Amino acid sequence: MRIIVTGATGLLGSEVVKYLKSKNYEVIEWHSKNQDLTDINETIDNIKKIKPQAIIHLAAFTNVDKCEEEKGKAFLINTQGSWAVALGAKEVKATLIHFSTDYVFDGTKETPYYEIDKPNPINYYGLTKFLAEKKIIETLKKYFIVRTALLFGKKRENFVLKVFEKGKKKEKIFAPTDLTTSPTYVKDLLIPIEKLLKSEEYGIYHIVNTGYLSRYELAKKIVEFSNFDCEVIPISQEESGFKAIRPKFSALANTKYELNFNDKLRSCEEALREFINELLNEEKI
């Protein structure tokens, strides 16, 4: 199977490329330096030249605060770029796996969100991702929209790595108690992605490590698992200095994925412990 992976050098993309190549898929790596997804015609033409059977669309402008400041750029990359990929997929009858976010929800629920819950984004990043979902649903029949949350892994800056680095230096860590979601280890998305590639059970799926933690609870776990000697100080979202408001509770439920694919992801705490152990082992080398 020939697969285009957009955002191939990113936090999730780099792991997806490595995994698919290890399984002998033919992988075409797209990133910002070799393909401008905001150029609709060029994107469609290049997809038609490559003729992939599937496209895994991971490229996005994910800095939530900068999306508020650079709305034009956020819309071009997250919405228009995704539409261009969908139009290209339609031309060659390829399956599209598009990655979205828990930030399409407003965070007013007190229990994890299901796919049938109504999106209502409260920041511009979430809006651009929701508009991308709508464009994909309008354009394609063969699509998977995967909503995931607070990804962590070794590549690129992310919340878990930031806390780990601060803890290592014995710096104080300030973390909001009123931002709760389902932290997800990028490596735990690889098998689900391959299952989707082999499936025709199209639609929207929530795929995250199970359970949920506030940013404060997550930071405490990172410090505990790392055995760092540092203080984690609880703050509110308002005190955090974020430019964009975040949903207070945006945990996701995997029920649909679990039922359709007979697969259950491990808990976010178990995944986090493994990741922290990997980081600590690297420190010893």
URMODA-V51317 format. One record per run of one state. SS is the DSSP state (2 for helix, 1 for strand, 0 for the rest). FROM is the first residue (numbers start at 1). TO is the last residue. Records with the same first field share a line. If there is no record, write none. Layout:
SS: FROM-TO ; FROM-TO
This chain:
0: 1-1 ; 7-12 ; 23-25 ; 31-39 ; 51-53 ; 58-63 ; 70-70 ; 93-94 ; 105-112 ; 114-123 ; 140-142 ; 149-150 ; 153-158 ; 169-172 ; 177-179 ; 182-183 ; 198-202 ; 207-209 ; 211-212 ; 227-231 ; 236-237 ; 241-248 ; 250-251 ; 253-254 ; 262-266 ; 285-285
1: 2-6 ; 26-30 ; 54-57 ; 95-101 ; 113-113 ; 143-148 ; 151-152 ; 173-176 ; 180-181 ; 184-185 ; 203-206 ; 210-210 ; 213-214 ; 232-235 ; 249-249 ; 252-252 ; 267-267
2: 13-22 ; 40-50 ; 64-69 ; 71-92 ; 102-104 ; 124-139 ; 159-168 ; 186-197 ; 215-226 ; 238-240 ; 255-261 ; 268-284
